[in-house]
């Protein structure tokens, strides 16, 4: 690991440098999302905070047997819920209500602020939008920056927010960066604005969770070695985390598309966590 080498860090942590068709994903996801919203008619733009971006869409499943919180990626500085409505389709068909979160972006806010926003979104969801069954069978998943935020949500000490235990039965962080220290020496940090101190405070490797929530970290087998390591390390360092899985033939962008597939490992794991006993 060469965290003091900007060229190495950029090559390892900027997926757009190694995925030749990276620019094709956002337009495709946007089109899929528009179609999904038309088909599923979500409870749109449900507000959970004062910031203009503190809203979420809730895709309700009839007779739901559980719920998923999905947190989008974009290295905390891009994308929104509008590009990711499609993650709800397969799961809603399986009886899972899906909440797709929006959150404020860097550099207007810090990553610590984003973590706080996501916590408030979860609390709002619990108090306003979920049935008793959905609350008892709640899972969280997210991609890239959302992978980090997924682990941050399961790692939160929810007793500080008046809950007796974690609200989550499990989580699936997809291609997460759980120690942001290497990002300091990348172009991503022009907007993410990590310092050594803030990166250390947000390093999930050194902040194990109070509650041992089952996680399955997944990543694309075609991603850089550092994305492999980040998922593998959180699996080793946190309790109740299953060994990380590299998805064959998937890169940093295509791996999240497995949420569209009923038989994918990601989808099946979410359903497994939903139905598992505490």
C-alpha positions in Angstrom: 0.0 0.0 0.0 1.4 3.4 -1.0 -1.0 5.9 0.5 1.6 8.7 0.2 1.9 8.2 -3.6 -0.8 10.3 -5.4 -0.4 8.5 -8.7 -0.8 5.0 -7.1 -3.8 6.2 -5.1 -5.5 7.7 -8.1 -5.0 4.5 -10.1 -6.4 2.3 -7.4 -9.3 4.5 -6.3 -10.6 6.2 -9.4 -12.7 3.5 -11.2 -13.2 5.7 -14.2 -9.5 5.2 -15.1 -9.9 1.5 -15.5 -13.5 1.0 -16.8 -13.4 1.9 -20.5 -17.2 2.4 -20.8 -17.7 4.2 -17.4 -19.5 7.1 -19.0 -22.3 4.9 -20.3 -23.6 3.8 -16.9 -25.2 7.1 -15.6 -27.4 7.6 -18.8 -28.4 3.9 -18.6 -29.2 4.1 -14.9 -31.2 7.3 -15.4 -33.3 5.7 -18.1 -34.0 2.6 -16.0 -34.9 4.7 -13.0 -37.4 6.8 -14.9 -39.1 3.6 -16.2 -39.1 2.1 -12.7 -40.8 5.2 -11.2 -43.5 5.1 -13.8 -44.2 1.4 -13.1 -44.0 1.5 -9.3 -45.3 5.0 -8.5 -43.3 5.6 -5.3 -44.0 7.8 -2.4 -41.7 10.4 -3.8 -39.5 13.1 -2.2 -40.4 12.2 1.4 -38.6 14.7 3.5 -36.4 13.7 6.4 -34.4 16.8 7.1 -34.1 20.5 6.3 -31.6 20.4 3.5 -33.1 20.4 0.0 -31.5 17.0 -0.7 -32.7 15.4 2.5 -35.5 13.4 0.8 -36.2 9.8 -0.1 -38.4 7.8 -2.3 -40.3 4.9 -0.8 -41.3 2.0 -3.1 -44.0 0.1 -1.2 -44.5 -3.6 -1.7 -48.0 -5.0 -1.2 -48.1 -7.2 1.9 -44.4 -6.5 2.5 -42.4 -9.0 4.5 -39.5 -6.6 5.0 -37.8 -3.5 3.8 -34.5 -2.3 2.3 -32.7 1.1 2.7 -30.6 1.7 -0.5 -27.9 4.3 -0.4 -26.4 5.5 -3.7 -22.8 6.0 -4.6 -20.9 8.8 -6.3 -17.9 9.2 -3.9 -20.1 11.4 -1.7 -20.1 14.2 -4.3 -22.3 13.0 -7.2 -25.5 11.1 -8.2 -28.9 11.1 -6.4 -31.8 8.9 -5.8 -33.1 9.8 -9.2 -30.5 7.5 -11.0 -31.2 4.5 -8.8 -35.0 3.9 -8.6 -34.4 0.7 -10.6 -32.9 -1.0 -7.6 -36.5 -1.3 -6.2 -38.1 -3.3 -9.0 -36.8 -6.9 -8.3 -37.1 -6.5 -4.5 -40.6 -5.0 -4.5 -41.7 -8.0 -6.6 -40.3 -10.2 -3.9 -42.3 -8.4 -1.2 -39.6 -6.0 0.0 -40.4 -2.3 0.4 -37.5 -0.2 -0.8 -36.5 3.3 0.4 -33.9 5.0 -1.9 -32.2 7.8 -0.1 -31.0 11.2 -1.2 -28.4 13.0 0.8 -26.4 16.3 0.7 -23.1 16.2 -1.3 -19.6 17.3 -0.8 -18.1 19.9 -0.9 -21.2 21.7 0.4 -21.1 19.3 3.4 -18.6 16.9 4.9 -18.8 13.1 4.8 -19.5 13.2 8.5 -22.5 15.3 7.7 -23.6 12.8 5.1 -23.4 10.0 7.7 -25.6 12.1 10.0 -28.1 12.7 7.2 -28.4 9.0 6.5 -29.0 8.3 10.2 -31.8 10.8 10.3 -33.3 9.2 7.1 -33.3 5.8 8.8 -35.0 7.3 11.9 -37.6 9.1 9.7 -38.3 5.9 7.8 -38.8 3.9 11.1 -41.2 6.5 12.6 -43.1 7.5 9.5 -43.1 5.0 6.6 -42.6 1.4 7.7 -45.1 -1.1 9.1 -44.2 -3.1 12.2 -43.3 -6.1 10.0 -41.0 -3.9 7.7 -39.3 -2.4 10.8 -38.7 -5.9 12.2 -37.1 -7.0 8.9 -35.0 -4.1 7.8 -31.8 -4.4 5.7 -29.5 -1.8 4.3 -27.4 -1.9 1.1 -25.5 0.7 -0.9 -22.9 1.1 -3.6 -19.5 2.7 -3.6 -19.8 5.7 -1.2 -23.1 4.1 -0.4 -21.2 0.9 0.6 -19.3 2.9 3.1 -22.5 4.5 4.3 -24.1 1.0 4.6 -21.4 -0.1 7.0 -21.6 3.2 8.8 -25.3 2.7 9.4 -24.9 -0.8 10.8 -21.9 0.5 12.8 -23.9 3.3 14.4 -24.6 3.1 18.1 -28.4 3.5 17.8 -28.9 3.6 21.5 -27.8 7.2 21.2 -30.9 7.8 19.1 -33.3 6.1 21.5 -33.3 2.6 20.0 -32.6 -0.5 22.1 -30.6 -2.1 19.3 -29.6 -1.7 15.7 -32.7 -1.4 13.4 -30.9 -3.6 10.8 -31.0 -7.3 10.4 -28.2 -7.2 7.9 -26.4 -5.2 5.3 -24.8 -5.6 1.9 -22.0 -3.0 1.2 -21.2 -3.1 -2.5 -17.7 -1.9 -3.5 -17.2 0.3 -0.4 -14.2 2.2 0.7 -14.3 1.8 4.5 -11.0 3.5 5.3 -11.0 6.8 3.4 -7.3 7.6 4.2 -6.0 6.7 0.7 -8.5 9.1 -0.9 -6.6 12.1 0.5 -4.1 11.8 -2.3 -6.6 11.5 -5.1 -8.7 13.9 -7.3 -11.7 12.7 -5.3 -10.5 14.7 -2.4 -10.9 18.0 -4.2 -14.5 17.8 -3.2 -14.6 15.1 -0.4 -12.0 17.3 1.5 -10.7 14.6 3.8 -7.9 15.5 6.2 -5.8 13.0 8.1 -7.8 13.8 11.1 -11.3 13.5 9.5 -10.3 10.3 7.6 -9.1 8.7 10.8 -12.4 9.7 12.6 -14.3 8.1 9.7 -12.1 5.0 9.3 -14.6 2.1 10.0 -11.7 -0.4 10.3 -10.8 1.2 13.7 -14.4 1.8 14.8 -16.0 -1.6 15.2 -19.8 -1.6 15.8 -21.5 -1.9 19.1 -24.0 -4.3 17.7 -22.8 -7.2 15.6 -25.0 -6.9 12.5 -24.4 -9.5 9.7 -22.9 -8.0 6.6 -21.8 -9.5 3.3 -19.3 -7.2 1.5 -19.3 -7.6 -2.2 -17.2 -6.1 -5.0 -16.5 -6.5 -8.7 -13.7 -9.0 -9.4 -12.6 -6.7 -12.2 -12.0 -3.8 -9.7 -8.6 -2.6 -8.6 -6.7 -4.5 -5.8 -7.6 -1.8 -3.3 -11.3 -2.2 -3.7 -10.8 -5.9 -3.1 -8.7 -5.2 0.0 -11.2 -2.8 1.5 -14.0 -5.3 1.4 -11.9 -8.1 2.5 -10.5 -6.2 5.5 -13.8 -5.1 6.9 -14.9 -8.7 6.7 -11.8 -9.6 8.8 -12.0 -6.7 11.3 -15.7 -6.5 12.1 -17.8 -9.1 14.0 -20.6 -11.0 12.2 -19.3 -10.0 8.8 -19.2 -12.8 6.2 -16.1 -13.3 3.9 -16.2 -10.7 1.1 -17.1 -11.9 -2.3 -15.7 -10.7 -5.6 -18.3 -10.9 -8.4 -16.9 -12.5 -11.5 -17.0 -10.4 -14.6 -18.2 -7.3 -12.7 -16.4 -3.9 -12.5 -17.0 -1.0 -10.1 -20.1 0.1 -12.0 -21.7 -3.1 -13.3 -21.6 -4.9 -9.9 -24.5 -2.9 -8.5 -26.6 -3.9 -11.5 -26.9 -7.3 -9.9 -29.7 -5.8 -7.9 -31.8 -6.1 -11.0 -31.4 -9.9 -11.0 -33.6 -12.1 -8.9 -31.1 -14.9 -8.6 -28.0 -12.7 -8.0 -26.0 -13.2 -4.9 -26.7 -9.6 -3.8 -30.5 -10.0 -4.2 -30.5 -13.4 -2.5 -28.4 -12.1 0.4 -30.8 -9.2 1.0 -33.7 -11.7 1.1 -31.8 -14.0 3.4 -31.1 -11.2 5.8 -34.7 -10.1 5.7 -36.0 -13.5 6.6 -33.4 -14.4 9.2 -34.2 -14.4 12.9 -32.4 -12.0 15.2 
